[in-house]
Amino acid sequence: MNTDWMKDDVSNLFDQYDDYLEKQLGYTPLIENIKESLGLDISVLDYGCGGGKVSRLLVAKGIKTVTGVDISQTMVNKASSHINRGNSYYHQIRSGALDFNDGVFDAAICCYVFIVNSEKSSLLKIAKEIYRTLKNNGIFYILDTNPDSTGIKFSSFMNGDPNKKYSDGEIKPVYLDIPDGGIFEISDTHWHKDTYYTILNEAGFKNIEIFEYCDSSLNKGAGNEKNYPPFVMFKATKC
């Protein structure tokens, strides 16, 4: 069973996790790609926004408006009340459906959302709703842990157990390092890269690209992110 992110104790423990790697090798290249592809005068949908961390980063980098949606009212409240939310706005959604008209957003992002869904039908529903609400030539980005990085210890987490090969759709443990020296274990779904391509194609997206980053210049920790990409990013266009 995947981790229940609706529980406050789960959210509070996750807040202790140092997402330095996610920022450096996930959020930063994601935001730079958005800016290079579409500029700053755009509206972005943050699907599965959680407490609004990535939405605030987008606004801080100059994106005009960001709309975050999440199934957790607790997370929506946290995001909405943040002192630095700027031009970011938050709404609760139910059953994955979006209460927006067709073709209203220039871009959409899903950061670590696909891996918390254990049904392909749910993934397709998300992708189709995002496709519907994007403008023509709008871009959809998916950022997730890299399915090729299972069992590799990075400086702040390990995705899956060593020496185990996971099947598509299998639940796997993820071990997050927290500042007190403990480990916060959560559960995610392992999706093969081919599954992302299939879902995006079925939803109608074209020109699907994949990006993976590792960085030998990182000074924090001595994890394998120097040689292996911990995350994977998909970029797809509504044509």
N, C-alpha and C positions, 0 to 999 in steps of 0.2 A: 504494500500500500504506500502511495506517495505521502509525503509530509503534509499535514493539515495546516496550511498557512492562515487559516481563519482563527487559530488559537493565539491569544495574546502572548503566552509564554514562549511560543515558537518564534513569534515576531521579535520579542525582546531579546532572545538569545541570538537571533540572526543579526540584530543591530550591533552586537558586540564583535561580530566578525569583521576583520580588517580586509576590505575589498580593494586593497592596493592593486593587485594584479588585474582585477576586473576593470578598474579605472584606466590603467596604463595600456593594457592589451585588448580591452573590449570597448569600453565607453568612449575613450579618446579617439581611436580610429573610426568608430561608428559616427561620431559627431563630425569629424573632419570630412568623412565621405559625404555626409549629408550636405555640409556647407559647400564642398567642391561641386557636387552634383546639382544642387538646387538653389544655393545662395542662402541668405538670411531672412528675406522677406517672405516667409512661408509659415504655414500652419502644420504642426506635427501631432499625430495621434500616438500616445504612449499607451499601448494595450498591455494591461497587467502592470500598472505603474507602481504598485506597492506603496511605499511611503513617499514617493515622488522624487527620489534621488536623481534618476536620469533626467526627468523632466526639468528639474532645477539646473542641472548641468547644461542642458540644451539652451535654456533661457540665459544662463550666465555667459554662454558663448555667442549670444546675439540672435538666436532664433526668435522670430517675432512672437509667435504664440504656440503654446503646447497644451494639449488637452489630454489629461491622464484618466484612464478608466481602470477599475479593478472590481473584483467580486467581493472584496472585503471592505465593509463600511469602516472598520477600524483603521485600515490603511488609508482609505480616502480621507477620513477625518484628520489623520496625522499629516497627510500631504497638504490638505487644505489649510491647516493652521500653521504651517511652517512660515517663519518670519521672512525667509528669503525666497518665497515661491514666485515672486514677480508676475510675469504674464503667463502663468500656468494655472489651469483650472481642472477640477477633479470631479468625477462622477462615479457612482456605483453602477455596475451592470449586473444583470442576472442571466444565467444560462448562456453566456457568451454573446448575446445579441446586443447590437449597438443602436442606441436611440438617436441616430444622426441621419440626415438626409444623404442621398447618393452624391458622390463626387464633391466632398467638402474639404478634404485634407490633401496637402501636397505630398506628405510622406507619413509613414507609420512605422513604428518600431515595436518589436516584441523581444524584451530582454529576459532570458531565462524563464520563458513562459511555456514553450513547447515541452520542455523537459519535465514540467510539473503536471502535464496532462498524459494520462495513460491510455487514451483511446484515440485512434486515428480519426475517427468521425468528429471528435472534438477539435482536433487540429484543423481539419478541413473546414469546419464551421467557422473557426476563427479567421482562417485565410480568406474565405469567401466574404465574410462580413467586412474585413479590411479592404478587400478588392472593391466591394460595393461603395465604400465610403471614400475611397481615393479618387482624386481627379484623374483624367486621362494623362498619361505619362507620369503619374505619381509613382513613388518608389516605396517598396516595403522591405524593411530590414529585420532579419531574425538573428539574434545573438544568443548563443547557447554554449554550454561546456562542449568541448570537442569530443565526439564519440571515438576518435582515434587515440585519445589520451587516457583511456581507462587504465587504472593501476599505476599511473606515473605520479610520483610525489612532487608536487609543486611547493613553493615556499609557504603557501597559506592554506592549501587544501589538497585532497586526493579524490579523484573522481572514479569510484569503483574500486574493487579489490585487485591486487596484483595477480598476474598469471591466470586471470579468468577472462574468457571470451563471452561477451554478452550478446544475446540475440535481440533482434529488433522488437521493441516494446517491452523488454524485460525491466523489472524494477531493480535498481542498483543502489547501494549505499554511497553517500558522499560525506567525506570527513572534513569538517571545517575547523581550522585552528582558531581558538579564541584567546584573548590576551592573558587569562589566568593560567595558561598552559594546558587547559583542557581541550577536549575535542567535542564539537557539536555535530552529531550525526544526523543527517537528513536522508531522505530517499527521493530519487528522481527516476524518470523513465529514460531508458537508453533507446535513442532513435538513430538508425543508420543514416548516413548522409543521403543515400538514395531516397529515403522516405521524405526528407525535406523537399527534394526536387519533385517527387511525385505529387506531394500536397500542393506545392506552388503551381505546378502545371495544371492540376485538376481545378484549382481555383481560378485559373485564367491568366496567370502571370507569365511574362516572357522575359527573355534576356537575363536568365538567372546566372548570377556570378557568386563565387565563393572566395572568402578571404580568411587567412589564418596568419597570426602574428606570434613570433617569439622574439626575444630581445636580449642579446648577450650583454647589453650595456646596463641592464638593471643591477643596481647595487644592493637592493634590499633582499636579504635571504640568500640562500644558495640552492634554490630549487631548480627543477629541470626546465623551467620556462626559458632558460638560456638556450635550450636546444630543441624544445618541443613546444608547439602552440597549444596553450591550455583551452583556448576558446575557438569557436568557428562562427563566422558571420556570413549570412546569405543576403544577397541584394537582388531584388526582382522588380520588374516594371509592369505597370498596368498600361498596355498599349491599346 
